[in-house]
Amino acid sequence: MLQQVNGHSSGSDAHGGESLREDLQEFLGGEAPLHQLDDLTKVNPVTLETVLRCLQARYMADTFYTSAGCTLVALNPFKPIPQLYSPELMQEYHAAPQPQKLKPHIFTVGEQTYRNVKSLMEPVNQSIVVSGESGAGKTWTSRCLMKFYAVVAASPTSWENHKIAERIEQRILNSNPVMEAFGNACTLRNNNSSRFGKFIQLQLNSLLVPRAQQMTGAAVQTYLLEKTRVACQASNERNFHIFYQICKGASADERLQWHLPEGAAFSWLPNPERTLEEDCFEVTREAMLHLGIDAPTQNNIFQALAGLLHLGNTRFADSGNEAQPCPLMDDAKCSVRTSASLLRLPEDPLLETLRIRTIRAGRQQQVFQKPCSRAECDTRRDCLAKLVYARLFDWLVSVINSSICADPGSWTTFIGLLDVYGFESFPTNSLEQLCINYANEKLQQHFVAHYLRAQQEEYTAEGLEWSTVSYQDNQTCLDLIEGSPVSICSLINEECRLNRPSSAAQLQTRIESTLAGSPCLGHDKLSREPSFIVVHYAGSVRYHTAGLVEKNKDPIPPELTRLLQQSQDPLLKVLFPADPEEKSQEEPSGQSRAPVLTVVSKFKASLEQLLQVLHSTTPHYIRCIKPNSQGQAQMFHQEEVLSQLEACGLVETIHISAAGFPIRVSHRNFLKRYELLRRLRPGAAPSPHGPPPDEGRSGWSPHSEQATLQALLQDILHTLPALAQAPAEAMPAPVHCGRTKVFMTDSTLELLERGRAQVLEQCARSIQGGWRRHWGRKQERQRRAAVLIQAAVRSWLTRKHIQRLHAAATVIKRAWQEWRIRMAFLASKELDGVEEQRSSQVTCSPSSSPLPQAQTRLLGAVTRFWPLGLVLANAAVGAHGFRRKLVVFACLPLPVGSPSSYTVQTAQEQAGVTSIRALPQGSIKFHCRKSPLRYADICPEPSPNSVTGFNQILLERHRLGHV
């Protein structure tokens, strides 16, 4: 077998390897910090050995994800680690301002793609290519990414949207166990190997939630199901998981219904004693139920699968007469009867179809029936099983898509997850391995074209001083497999079109003679079986030519399809409808026979369609690495990992990522974002150059525009030493100006962003200072205005209050004046009457009779006690208690002594009483309570003749003599 690695022979100079190890001894001696290197570009020097040692140190420290430039390296831990994929960790990466600052993880790639979709003005669809060998963990990685998107992209705005998002999320996640049960199997390298390729399109919509992306659905596209595994399994391998699930998880009634007794042996069910984690029947049934497949339909599916298992036990014996069909073996009659019963097919037509071939020949299309040989009977039996299983798998994919796919108008962008079968090399490799490795070659070429080659070609086109990094280009291998005009695929298809029996040795001779000039084609002279060797990017693989052409034709006898159309099973009626158009296509006439569409042709077309989708998106790469072939935890086989690193070109990727410039920005966008850095230069004007004028103006040319842009760029770049706080001569060249773009590293971008943030902070402080000054002045003006308004309001309120007080005082004064005049009038009237009566008594004749004594005493009491009544009337607001008694005693001229000595005399009996206004004996004080109203005792315009108090009622003592 030819051994070649990166174009060099496997033999190496021992002295050179020893010197290299001596040179790296100092670096590799301190192995403790190797597990702390999150990025392989930081390894120095970057060689296969240093990268290998770093990955081994991280793997032994239970650190399974490492960045390698644009690629994420994922090591399969081969053990459950729940905390590594918990929902809390998903939210941590989703909520982080800069997820790339966290530890490398598949959630970092998922969050980057999610933010790229939602942040761009014109969103570009994203895709994640998960590649690696079989058993490296591609299926698990895709499953975890789907869970991550289901968590972070389900952000409903209402309760109804919340229920819809939960339903879509559940259906998308439930599609995984169903497709893995029907499409995955246990192989020599992996217990859960995907025997088909799938591209999952997660559909997002940004119109429901502003500035976010909500998952509205998904779509699944499959490639090249390995349906031959249904009827043919390699040694120590198993059939698809679903067959083992129904045999181990069916209930007693279901076993009786499907004729699957415990301990039954089936030839298409090898290694049934092995129990895997994937043999969980209840999980598959529950997932199918969530996808809309009800229990009766599930029962029909499992019944058909059980019928295929019994069909595999149908054995034929050799016929002694070629004119007679091959007889059944003794133990196969029950299997045929059971298979026909489960598939709801008539037993006799089933046996006739398997043992007799229908031939149409001649222009009249005459029908001939020919008994088949034992090998042909086995082939037709296997073809029937593969046909039923392939149609069933395609139907399941269509049901899943109808359940989870959104309407075309309800989503705007998508994120694609490509989980394709890994590179395979078994002891016996046929058409399936050729197609699988061909797909891996195409994906590797996509990576090379997108990153390695395109990046270096761009550096050259932009005029950068760049030393080209050599890398392994697999275009030669692709030309050998799919090239034009002659390639392996074209030769195999040509053998299918020729109307002659195919020979394995003849096909080998044609391939070796026609494609002998290809360096990727080899030949093993020691092999006894016809084969050819293809040197793939991941290693050399020997393909056997026996049966290659027949598998490529994938012939389906028309009588098999007609037989399945006669089934009474509801599911088989859906899978094989009686369509006249389909029948006419299956039985074309000899004159209008269309070219046969081979397996290779269909696979190549679907692969080209997939690559067109990938080219229209922004790709991201996850390289899954298998630490060992045994699937054991904490076991790191350097030889196996080293071959995988060489195959995927990881070292070349690290070299270009470390030495290159992953950040590239156009001149205009660079100026638009970082022109404000010119403020940091002392003496530089804020914007001396305005935006470049339009090209349509006179006197403007692209050359002058380029000169202006270059001048502005140089001004900006001169600020880098100040940002880095280093002298200009000591500053490395972290940024280059190309013809149309500016190339820089991540450290330079971080430096520019830090300077931009510094300038923006200064501007923000200036704006805040100006705003605070403006706001303070505004508040001062408002305060002054408020003070003036308050003073005016207070003065107005005071004037209104004083006016009300003046009005009240005027009313009180007027009432008091009226009362005073009335009392004075009454007093004067009474005094005038007494004086007149007294005078009349004096002047009357002696003959006139005096008044009666009682009347005279009464008038005297009224005259004497009128002041006492006035005092008692005002006693409520005047004196109280003892003082009141003093006032009473003062008003009553009582002598001091016992009460019995008191004598009361009338006024008429006392001579000399001339006026009621005479002051009583003793001192009398009148007390008045102050009015609660302010200014009630103040007259705005006091009059000199006005009376302002109750004390003025009594006249002065010296006035009594004038009465």
Buried (B, 14 or more C-beta within 10 A) or exposed (E): EBEBBBEEEEEEEEEEEEEBEEEBEEBBEEEEEBBEBBBBBEBEEBBBBBBBBBBBBBBBEEBBBBBBBBBBBBBBBBEEEEEBBEEEBBEBBBEBEEBBEBEBBBBBBBBBBBBBBBEEEEBEBBBBBBBBBBBBBBBBBBBBBBBBBBBBBBBBEEEEBEEBBEEBBBBBBBBBBBBBBBBBBBBBBBBBBBBBBBBBBBBBBBEBBEEBBBBBBBBBBBBBBBBBBBBBBEEEBBBBBBBBBBBBBBEEEBBEBBBBEEEBEBEBBBBBEEEEEBBBBEBBBBBBBBBEBEEEBBBBBBBBBBBBBBBBBBBBEEBEEEEEBBBBEEEBBBBBBBBBBBBBBBBEBBBBBBBBBBEBEEEEEEEEEEBBBBEBBBBBBBBBBBBBBBBBBEBBBEBBBEBBBBEEEEBBBBBBBBBBBBBBBBEEBBBBBBBBBBBBBBBBBBBBBBBBBEBBEBBEEBEBEBEEBEBBBBBBBBBBBBBEEBBBBBBBBEBBEEEEEBBBEBBBBBBBEBBEEBEBBBBBEEBEEBBBBBBBBBBBBBBBBBBBBBBBBBBBBBBBBBBBBBBEBEBBBEBBEEEEEEEEEBEEEEEEEEEEEBBBBBBBEBBEEBBEBBEEBBBBBBBBBBBBBEBEBEEBBEEBBBBBBBBBBBBBBBBBBBEBBBBBBEBEEBBEBBBBBBBBEEEBEEEEBEEBEEEEEEEBEEEEBBEBBEEBBEBBBBBBBBBBEEEEEEBEEBBBBBEBBBBBBBEBBEBBEEBBEBBEEEEEEEEEEEEEEEEEEEEEEEEEEEEEEEEEEEEEEEEEEEEEBBEBBEEBBEEBEEEBEEEEEEBEEBBEEBEEBBEEEEEEEEEEEEEEEEEBBEBBEBBBBBBBEBBBEBBEEBBEEEEBEBBBBBBBBBEEEEEEEEEEEBBBEEEEBBBBBBBBEEEBEBBEEEEEEEEBBEBEEEEEEEBEEBEEBBBEEEEEEEE
